[in-house]
Amino acid sequence: MTSNPRNLAVRRRNRVRTKLRRVAKSVRPRLSVFRSGKHIYAQVIDDVEGRTLAAASSADKEFKDGKGWNIEGASAVGKLIAERAKAAGVSDVVFDRGAYLFHGRVKALAEAAREGGLNF
């Protein structure tokens, strides 16, 4: 496998998910984060059944500001995903940062989700 940035990101994401599967042991759903240049997205996924339990993003119609490229927008999405996960009956999750560092927008989303009541 060549070492271009896309392949390296795929390898990082797979490495993180492999560790998560060992820790979670299919008991807790996964809070997955994806960030783009304009928006940030979060999903609570049940890997056993293969379905999304809750989702939130800065591109949602309910999201007032639409500013997902900054830390404040990521915090708002974190609070929103926590609220929607609680409504779906989920309180314990495993945080899946994907290929991203736990820094900046990803960290802000995680901290806001913790403040909103999710345990990870």
FENPEUR-V404146 format. One record per pair of residues at least 12 apart in sequence whose ideal C-beta (glycine too) atoms are under 10 Angstrom apart, sorted by the first residue. I is the first residue (numbers start at 1). J is the second residue. Records with the same first field share a line. If there is no record, write none. Layout:
I->J  J
This chain:
5->99
6->99
8->99
9->98  99  100
10->99
11->99
12->97  98  99  100  101
13->32  96  97  98  99  100
14->99
15->99
16->95  96  97  98  99  100
17->30  32  47  94  96  98  99
19->94  96
20->32  47  94  95  96  97
21->47  94
23->94
24->47  92  93  94  96  120
25->94
26->46  47  48
27->48  92  94
28->44  46  47  90  91  92  93  94  119  120
29->43  44  45  46  47  48  49  51  52  53  54  85  88  90  92  93  94  96
30->43  44  45  46  47  53  93  94  95  96  120
31->43  44  45  53  54  78  81  82  85  90  93  94  95  96  97  109  110  113  118  120
32->44  45  47  52  55  93  94  95  96  97  98
33->74  77  78  81  95  96  97  98  100  102  105  106  109  110  113
34->57  96  98  99  100  106
35->58  68  69  74  77  97  98  100  104  105  106  109
36->57  58  59  68  69
37->68  69
38->58  59  66  67  68  69  73
39->57  58  59  60  63  66  67  68  69  73  74  77
40->56  57  58  59  67  68  69  70  71  73  74  75  76  77  78  105  106  108  109
41->55  56  57  58  59  60  68  77  81  109
42->54  55  56  57  58  74  77  78  80  81  82  84  85  95  96  106  109  110  112  113
43->55  56  57  81  84  85  96
44->56  81  82  84  85  88  90  93  94  113  118
45->93  94  96
46->88  90
47->94  96
52->88
53->84  85  87  88  89  90  93
54->80  81  82  83  84  85  86  87  88  89  90  93
55->80  81  84  85  88
56->76  77  78  79  80  81  82  83  84  85  109  113
57->73  77  80  81
58->70  73  74  76  77  80  105  109
59->77
60->77  80  84
62->80  84
63->76  77  80
64->76
68->105  109
69->105
70->104  105  108
71->104  105  107  108  109  111  112
72->105  108  112
73->105  108  109
74->104  105  106  107  108  109  110  111  112
75->105  107  108  109  110  111  112  113  115  116
76->108  109  112
77->105  108  109  112  113
78->105  106  107  108  109  110  111  112  113  114  115  116  118
79->109  112  113  115  116  117
80->109  112  113  116
81->93  109  112  113  116  118
82->109  112  113  114  115  116  117  118
83->113  116  117  118
84->116
85->113  116  117  118
86->116  117  118
90->117  118  119
91->117  118  119  120
92->118  119  120
93->113  118  119  120
94->120
95->109  110  113  114  118  120
96->120
97->109  110
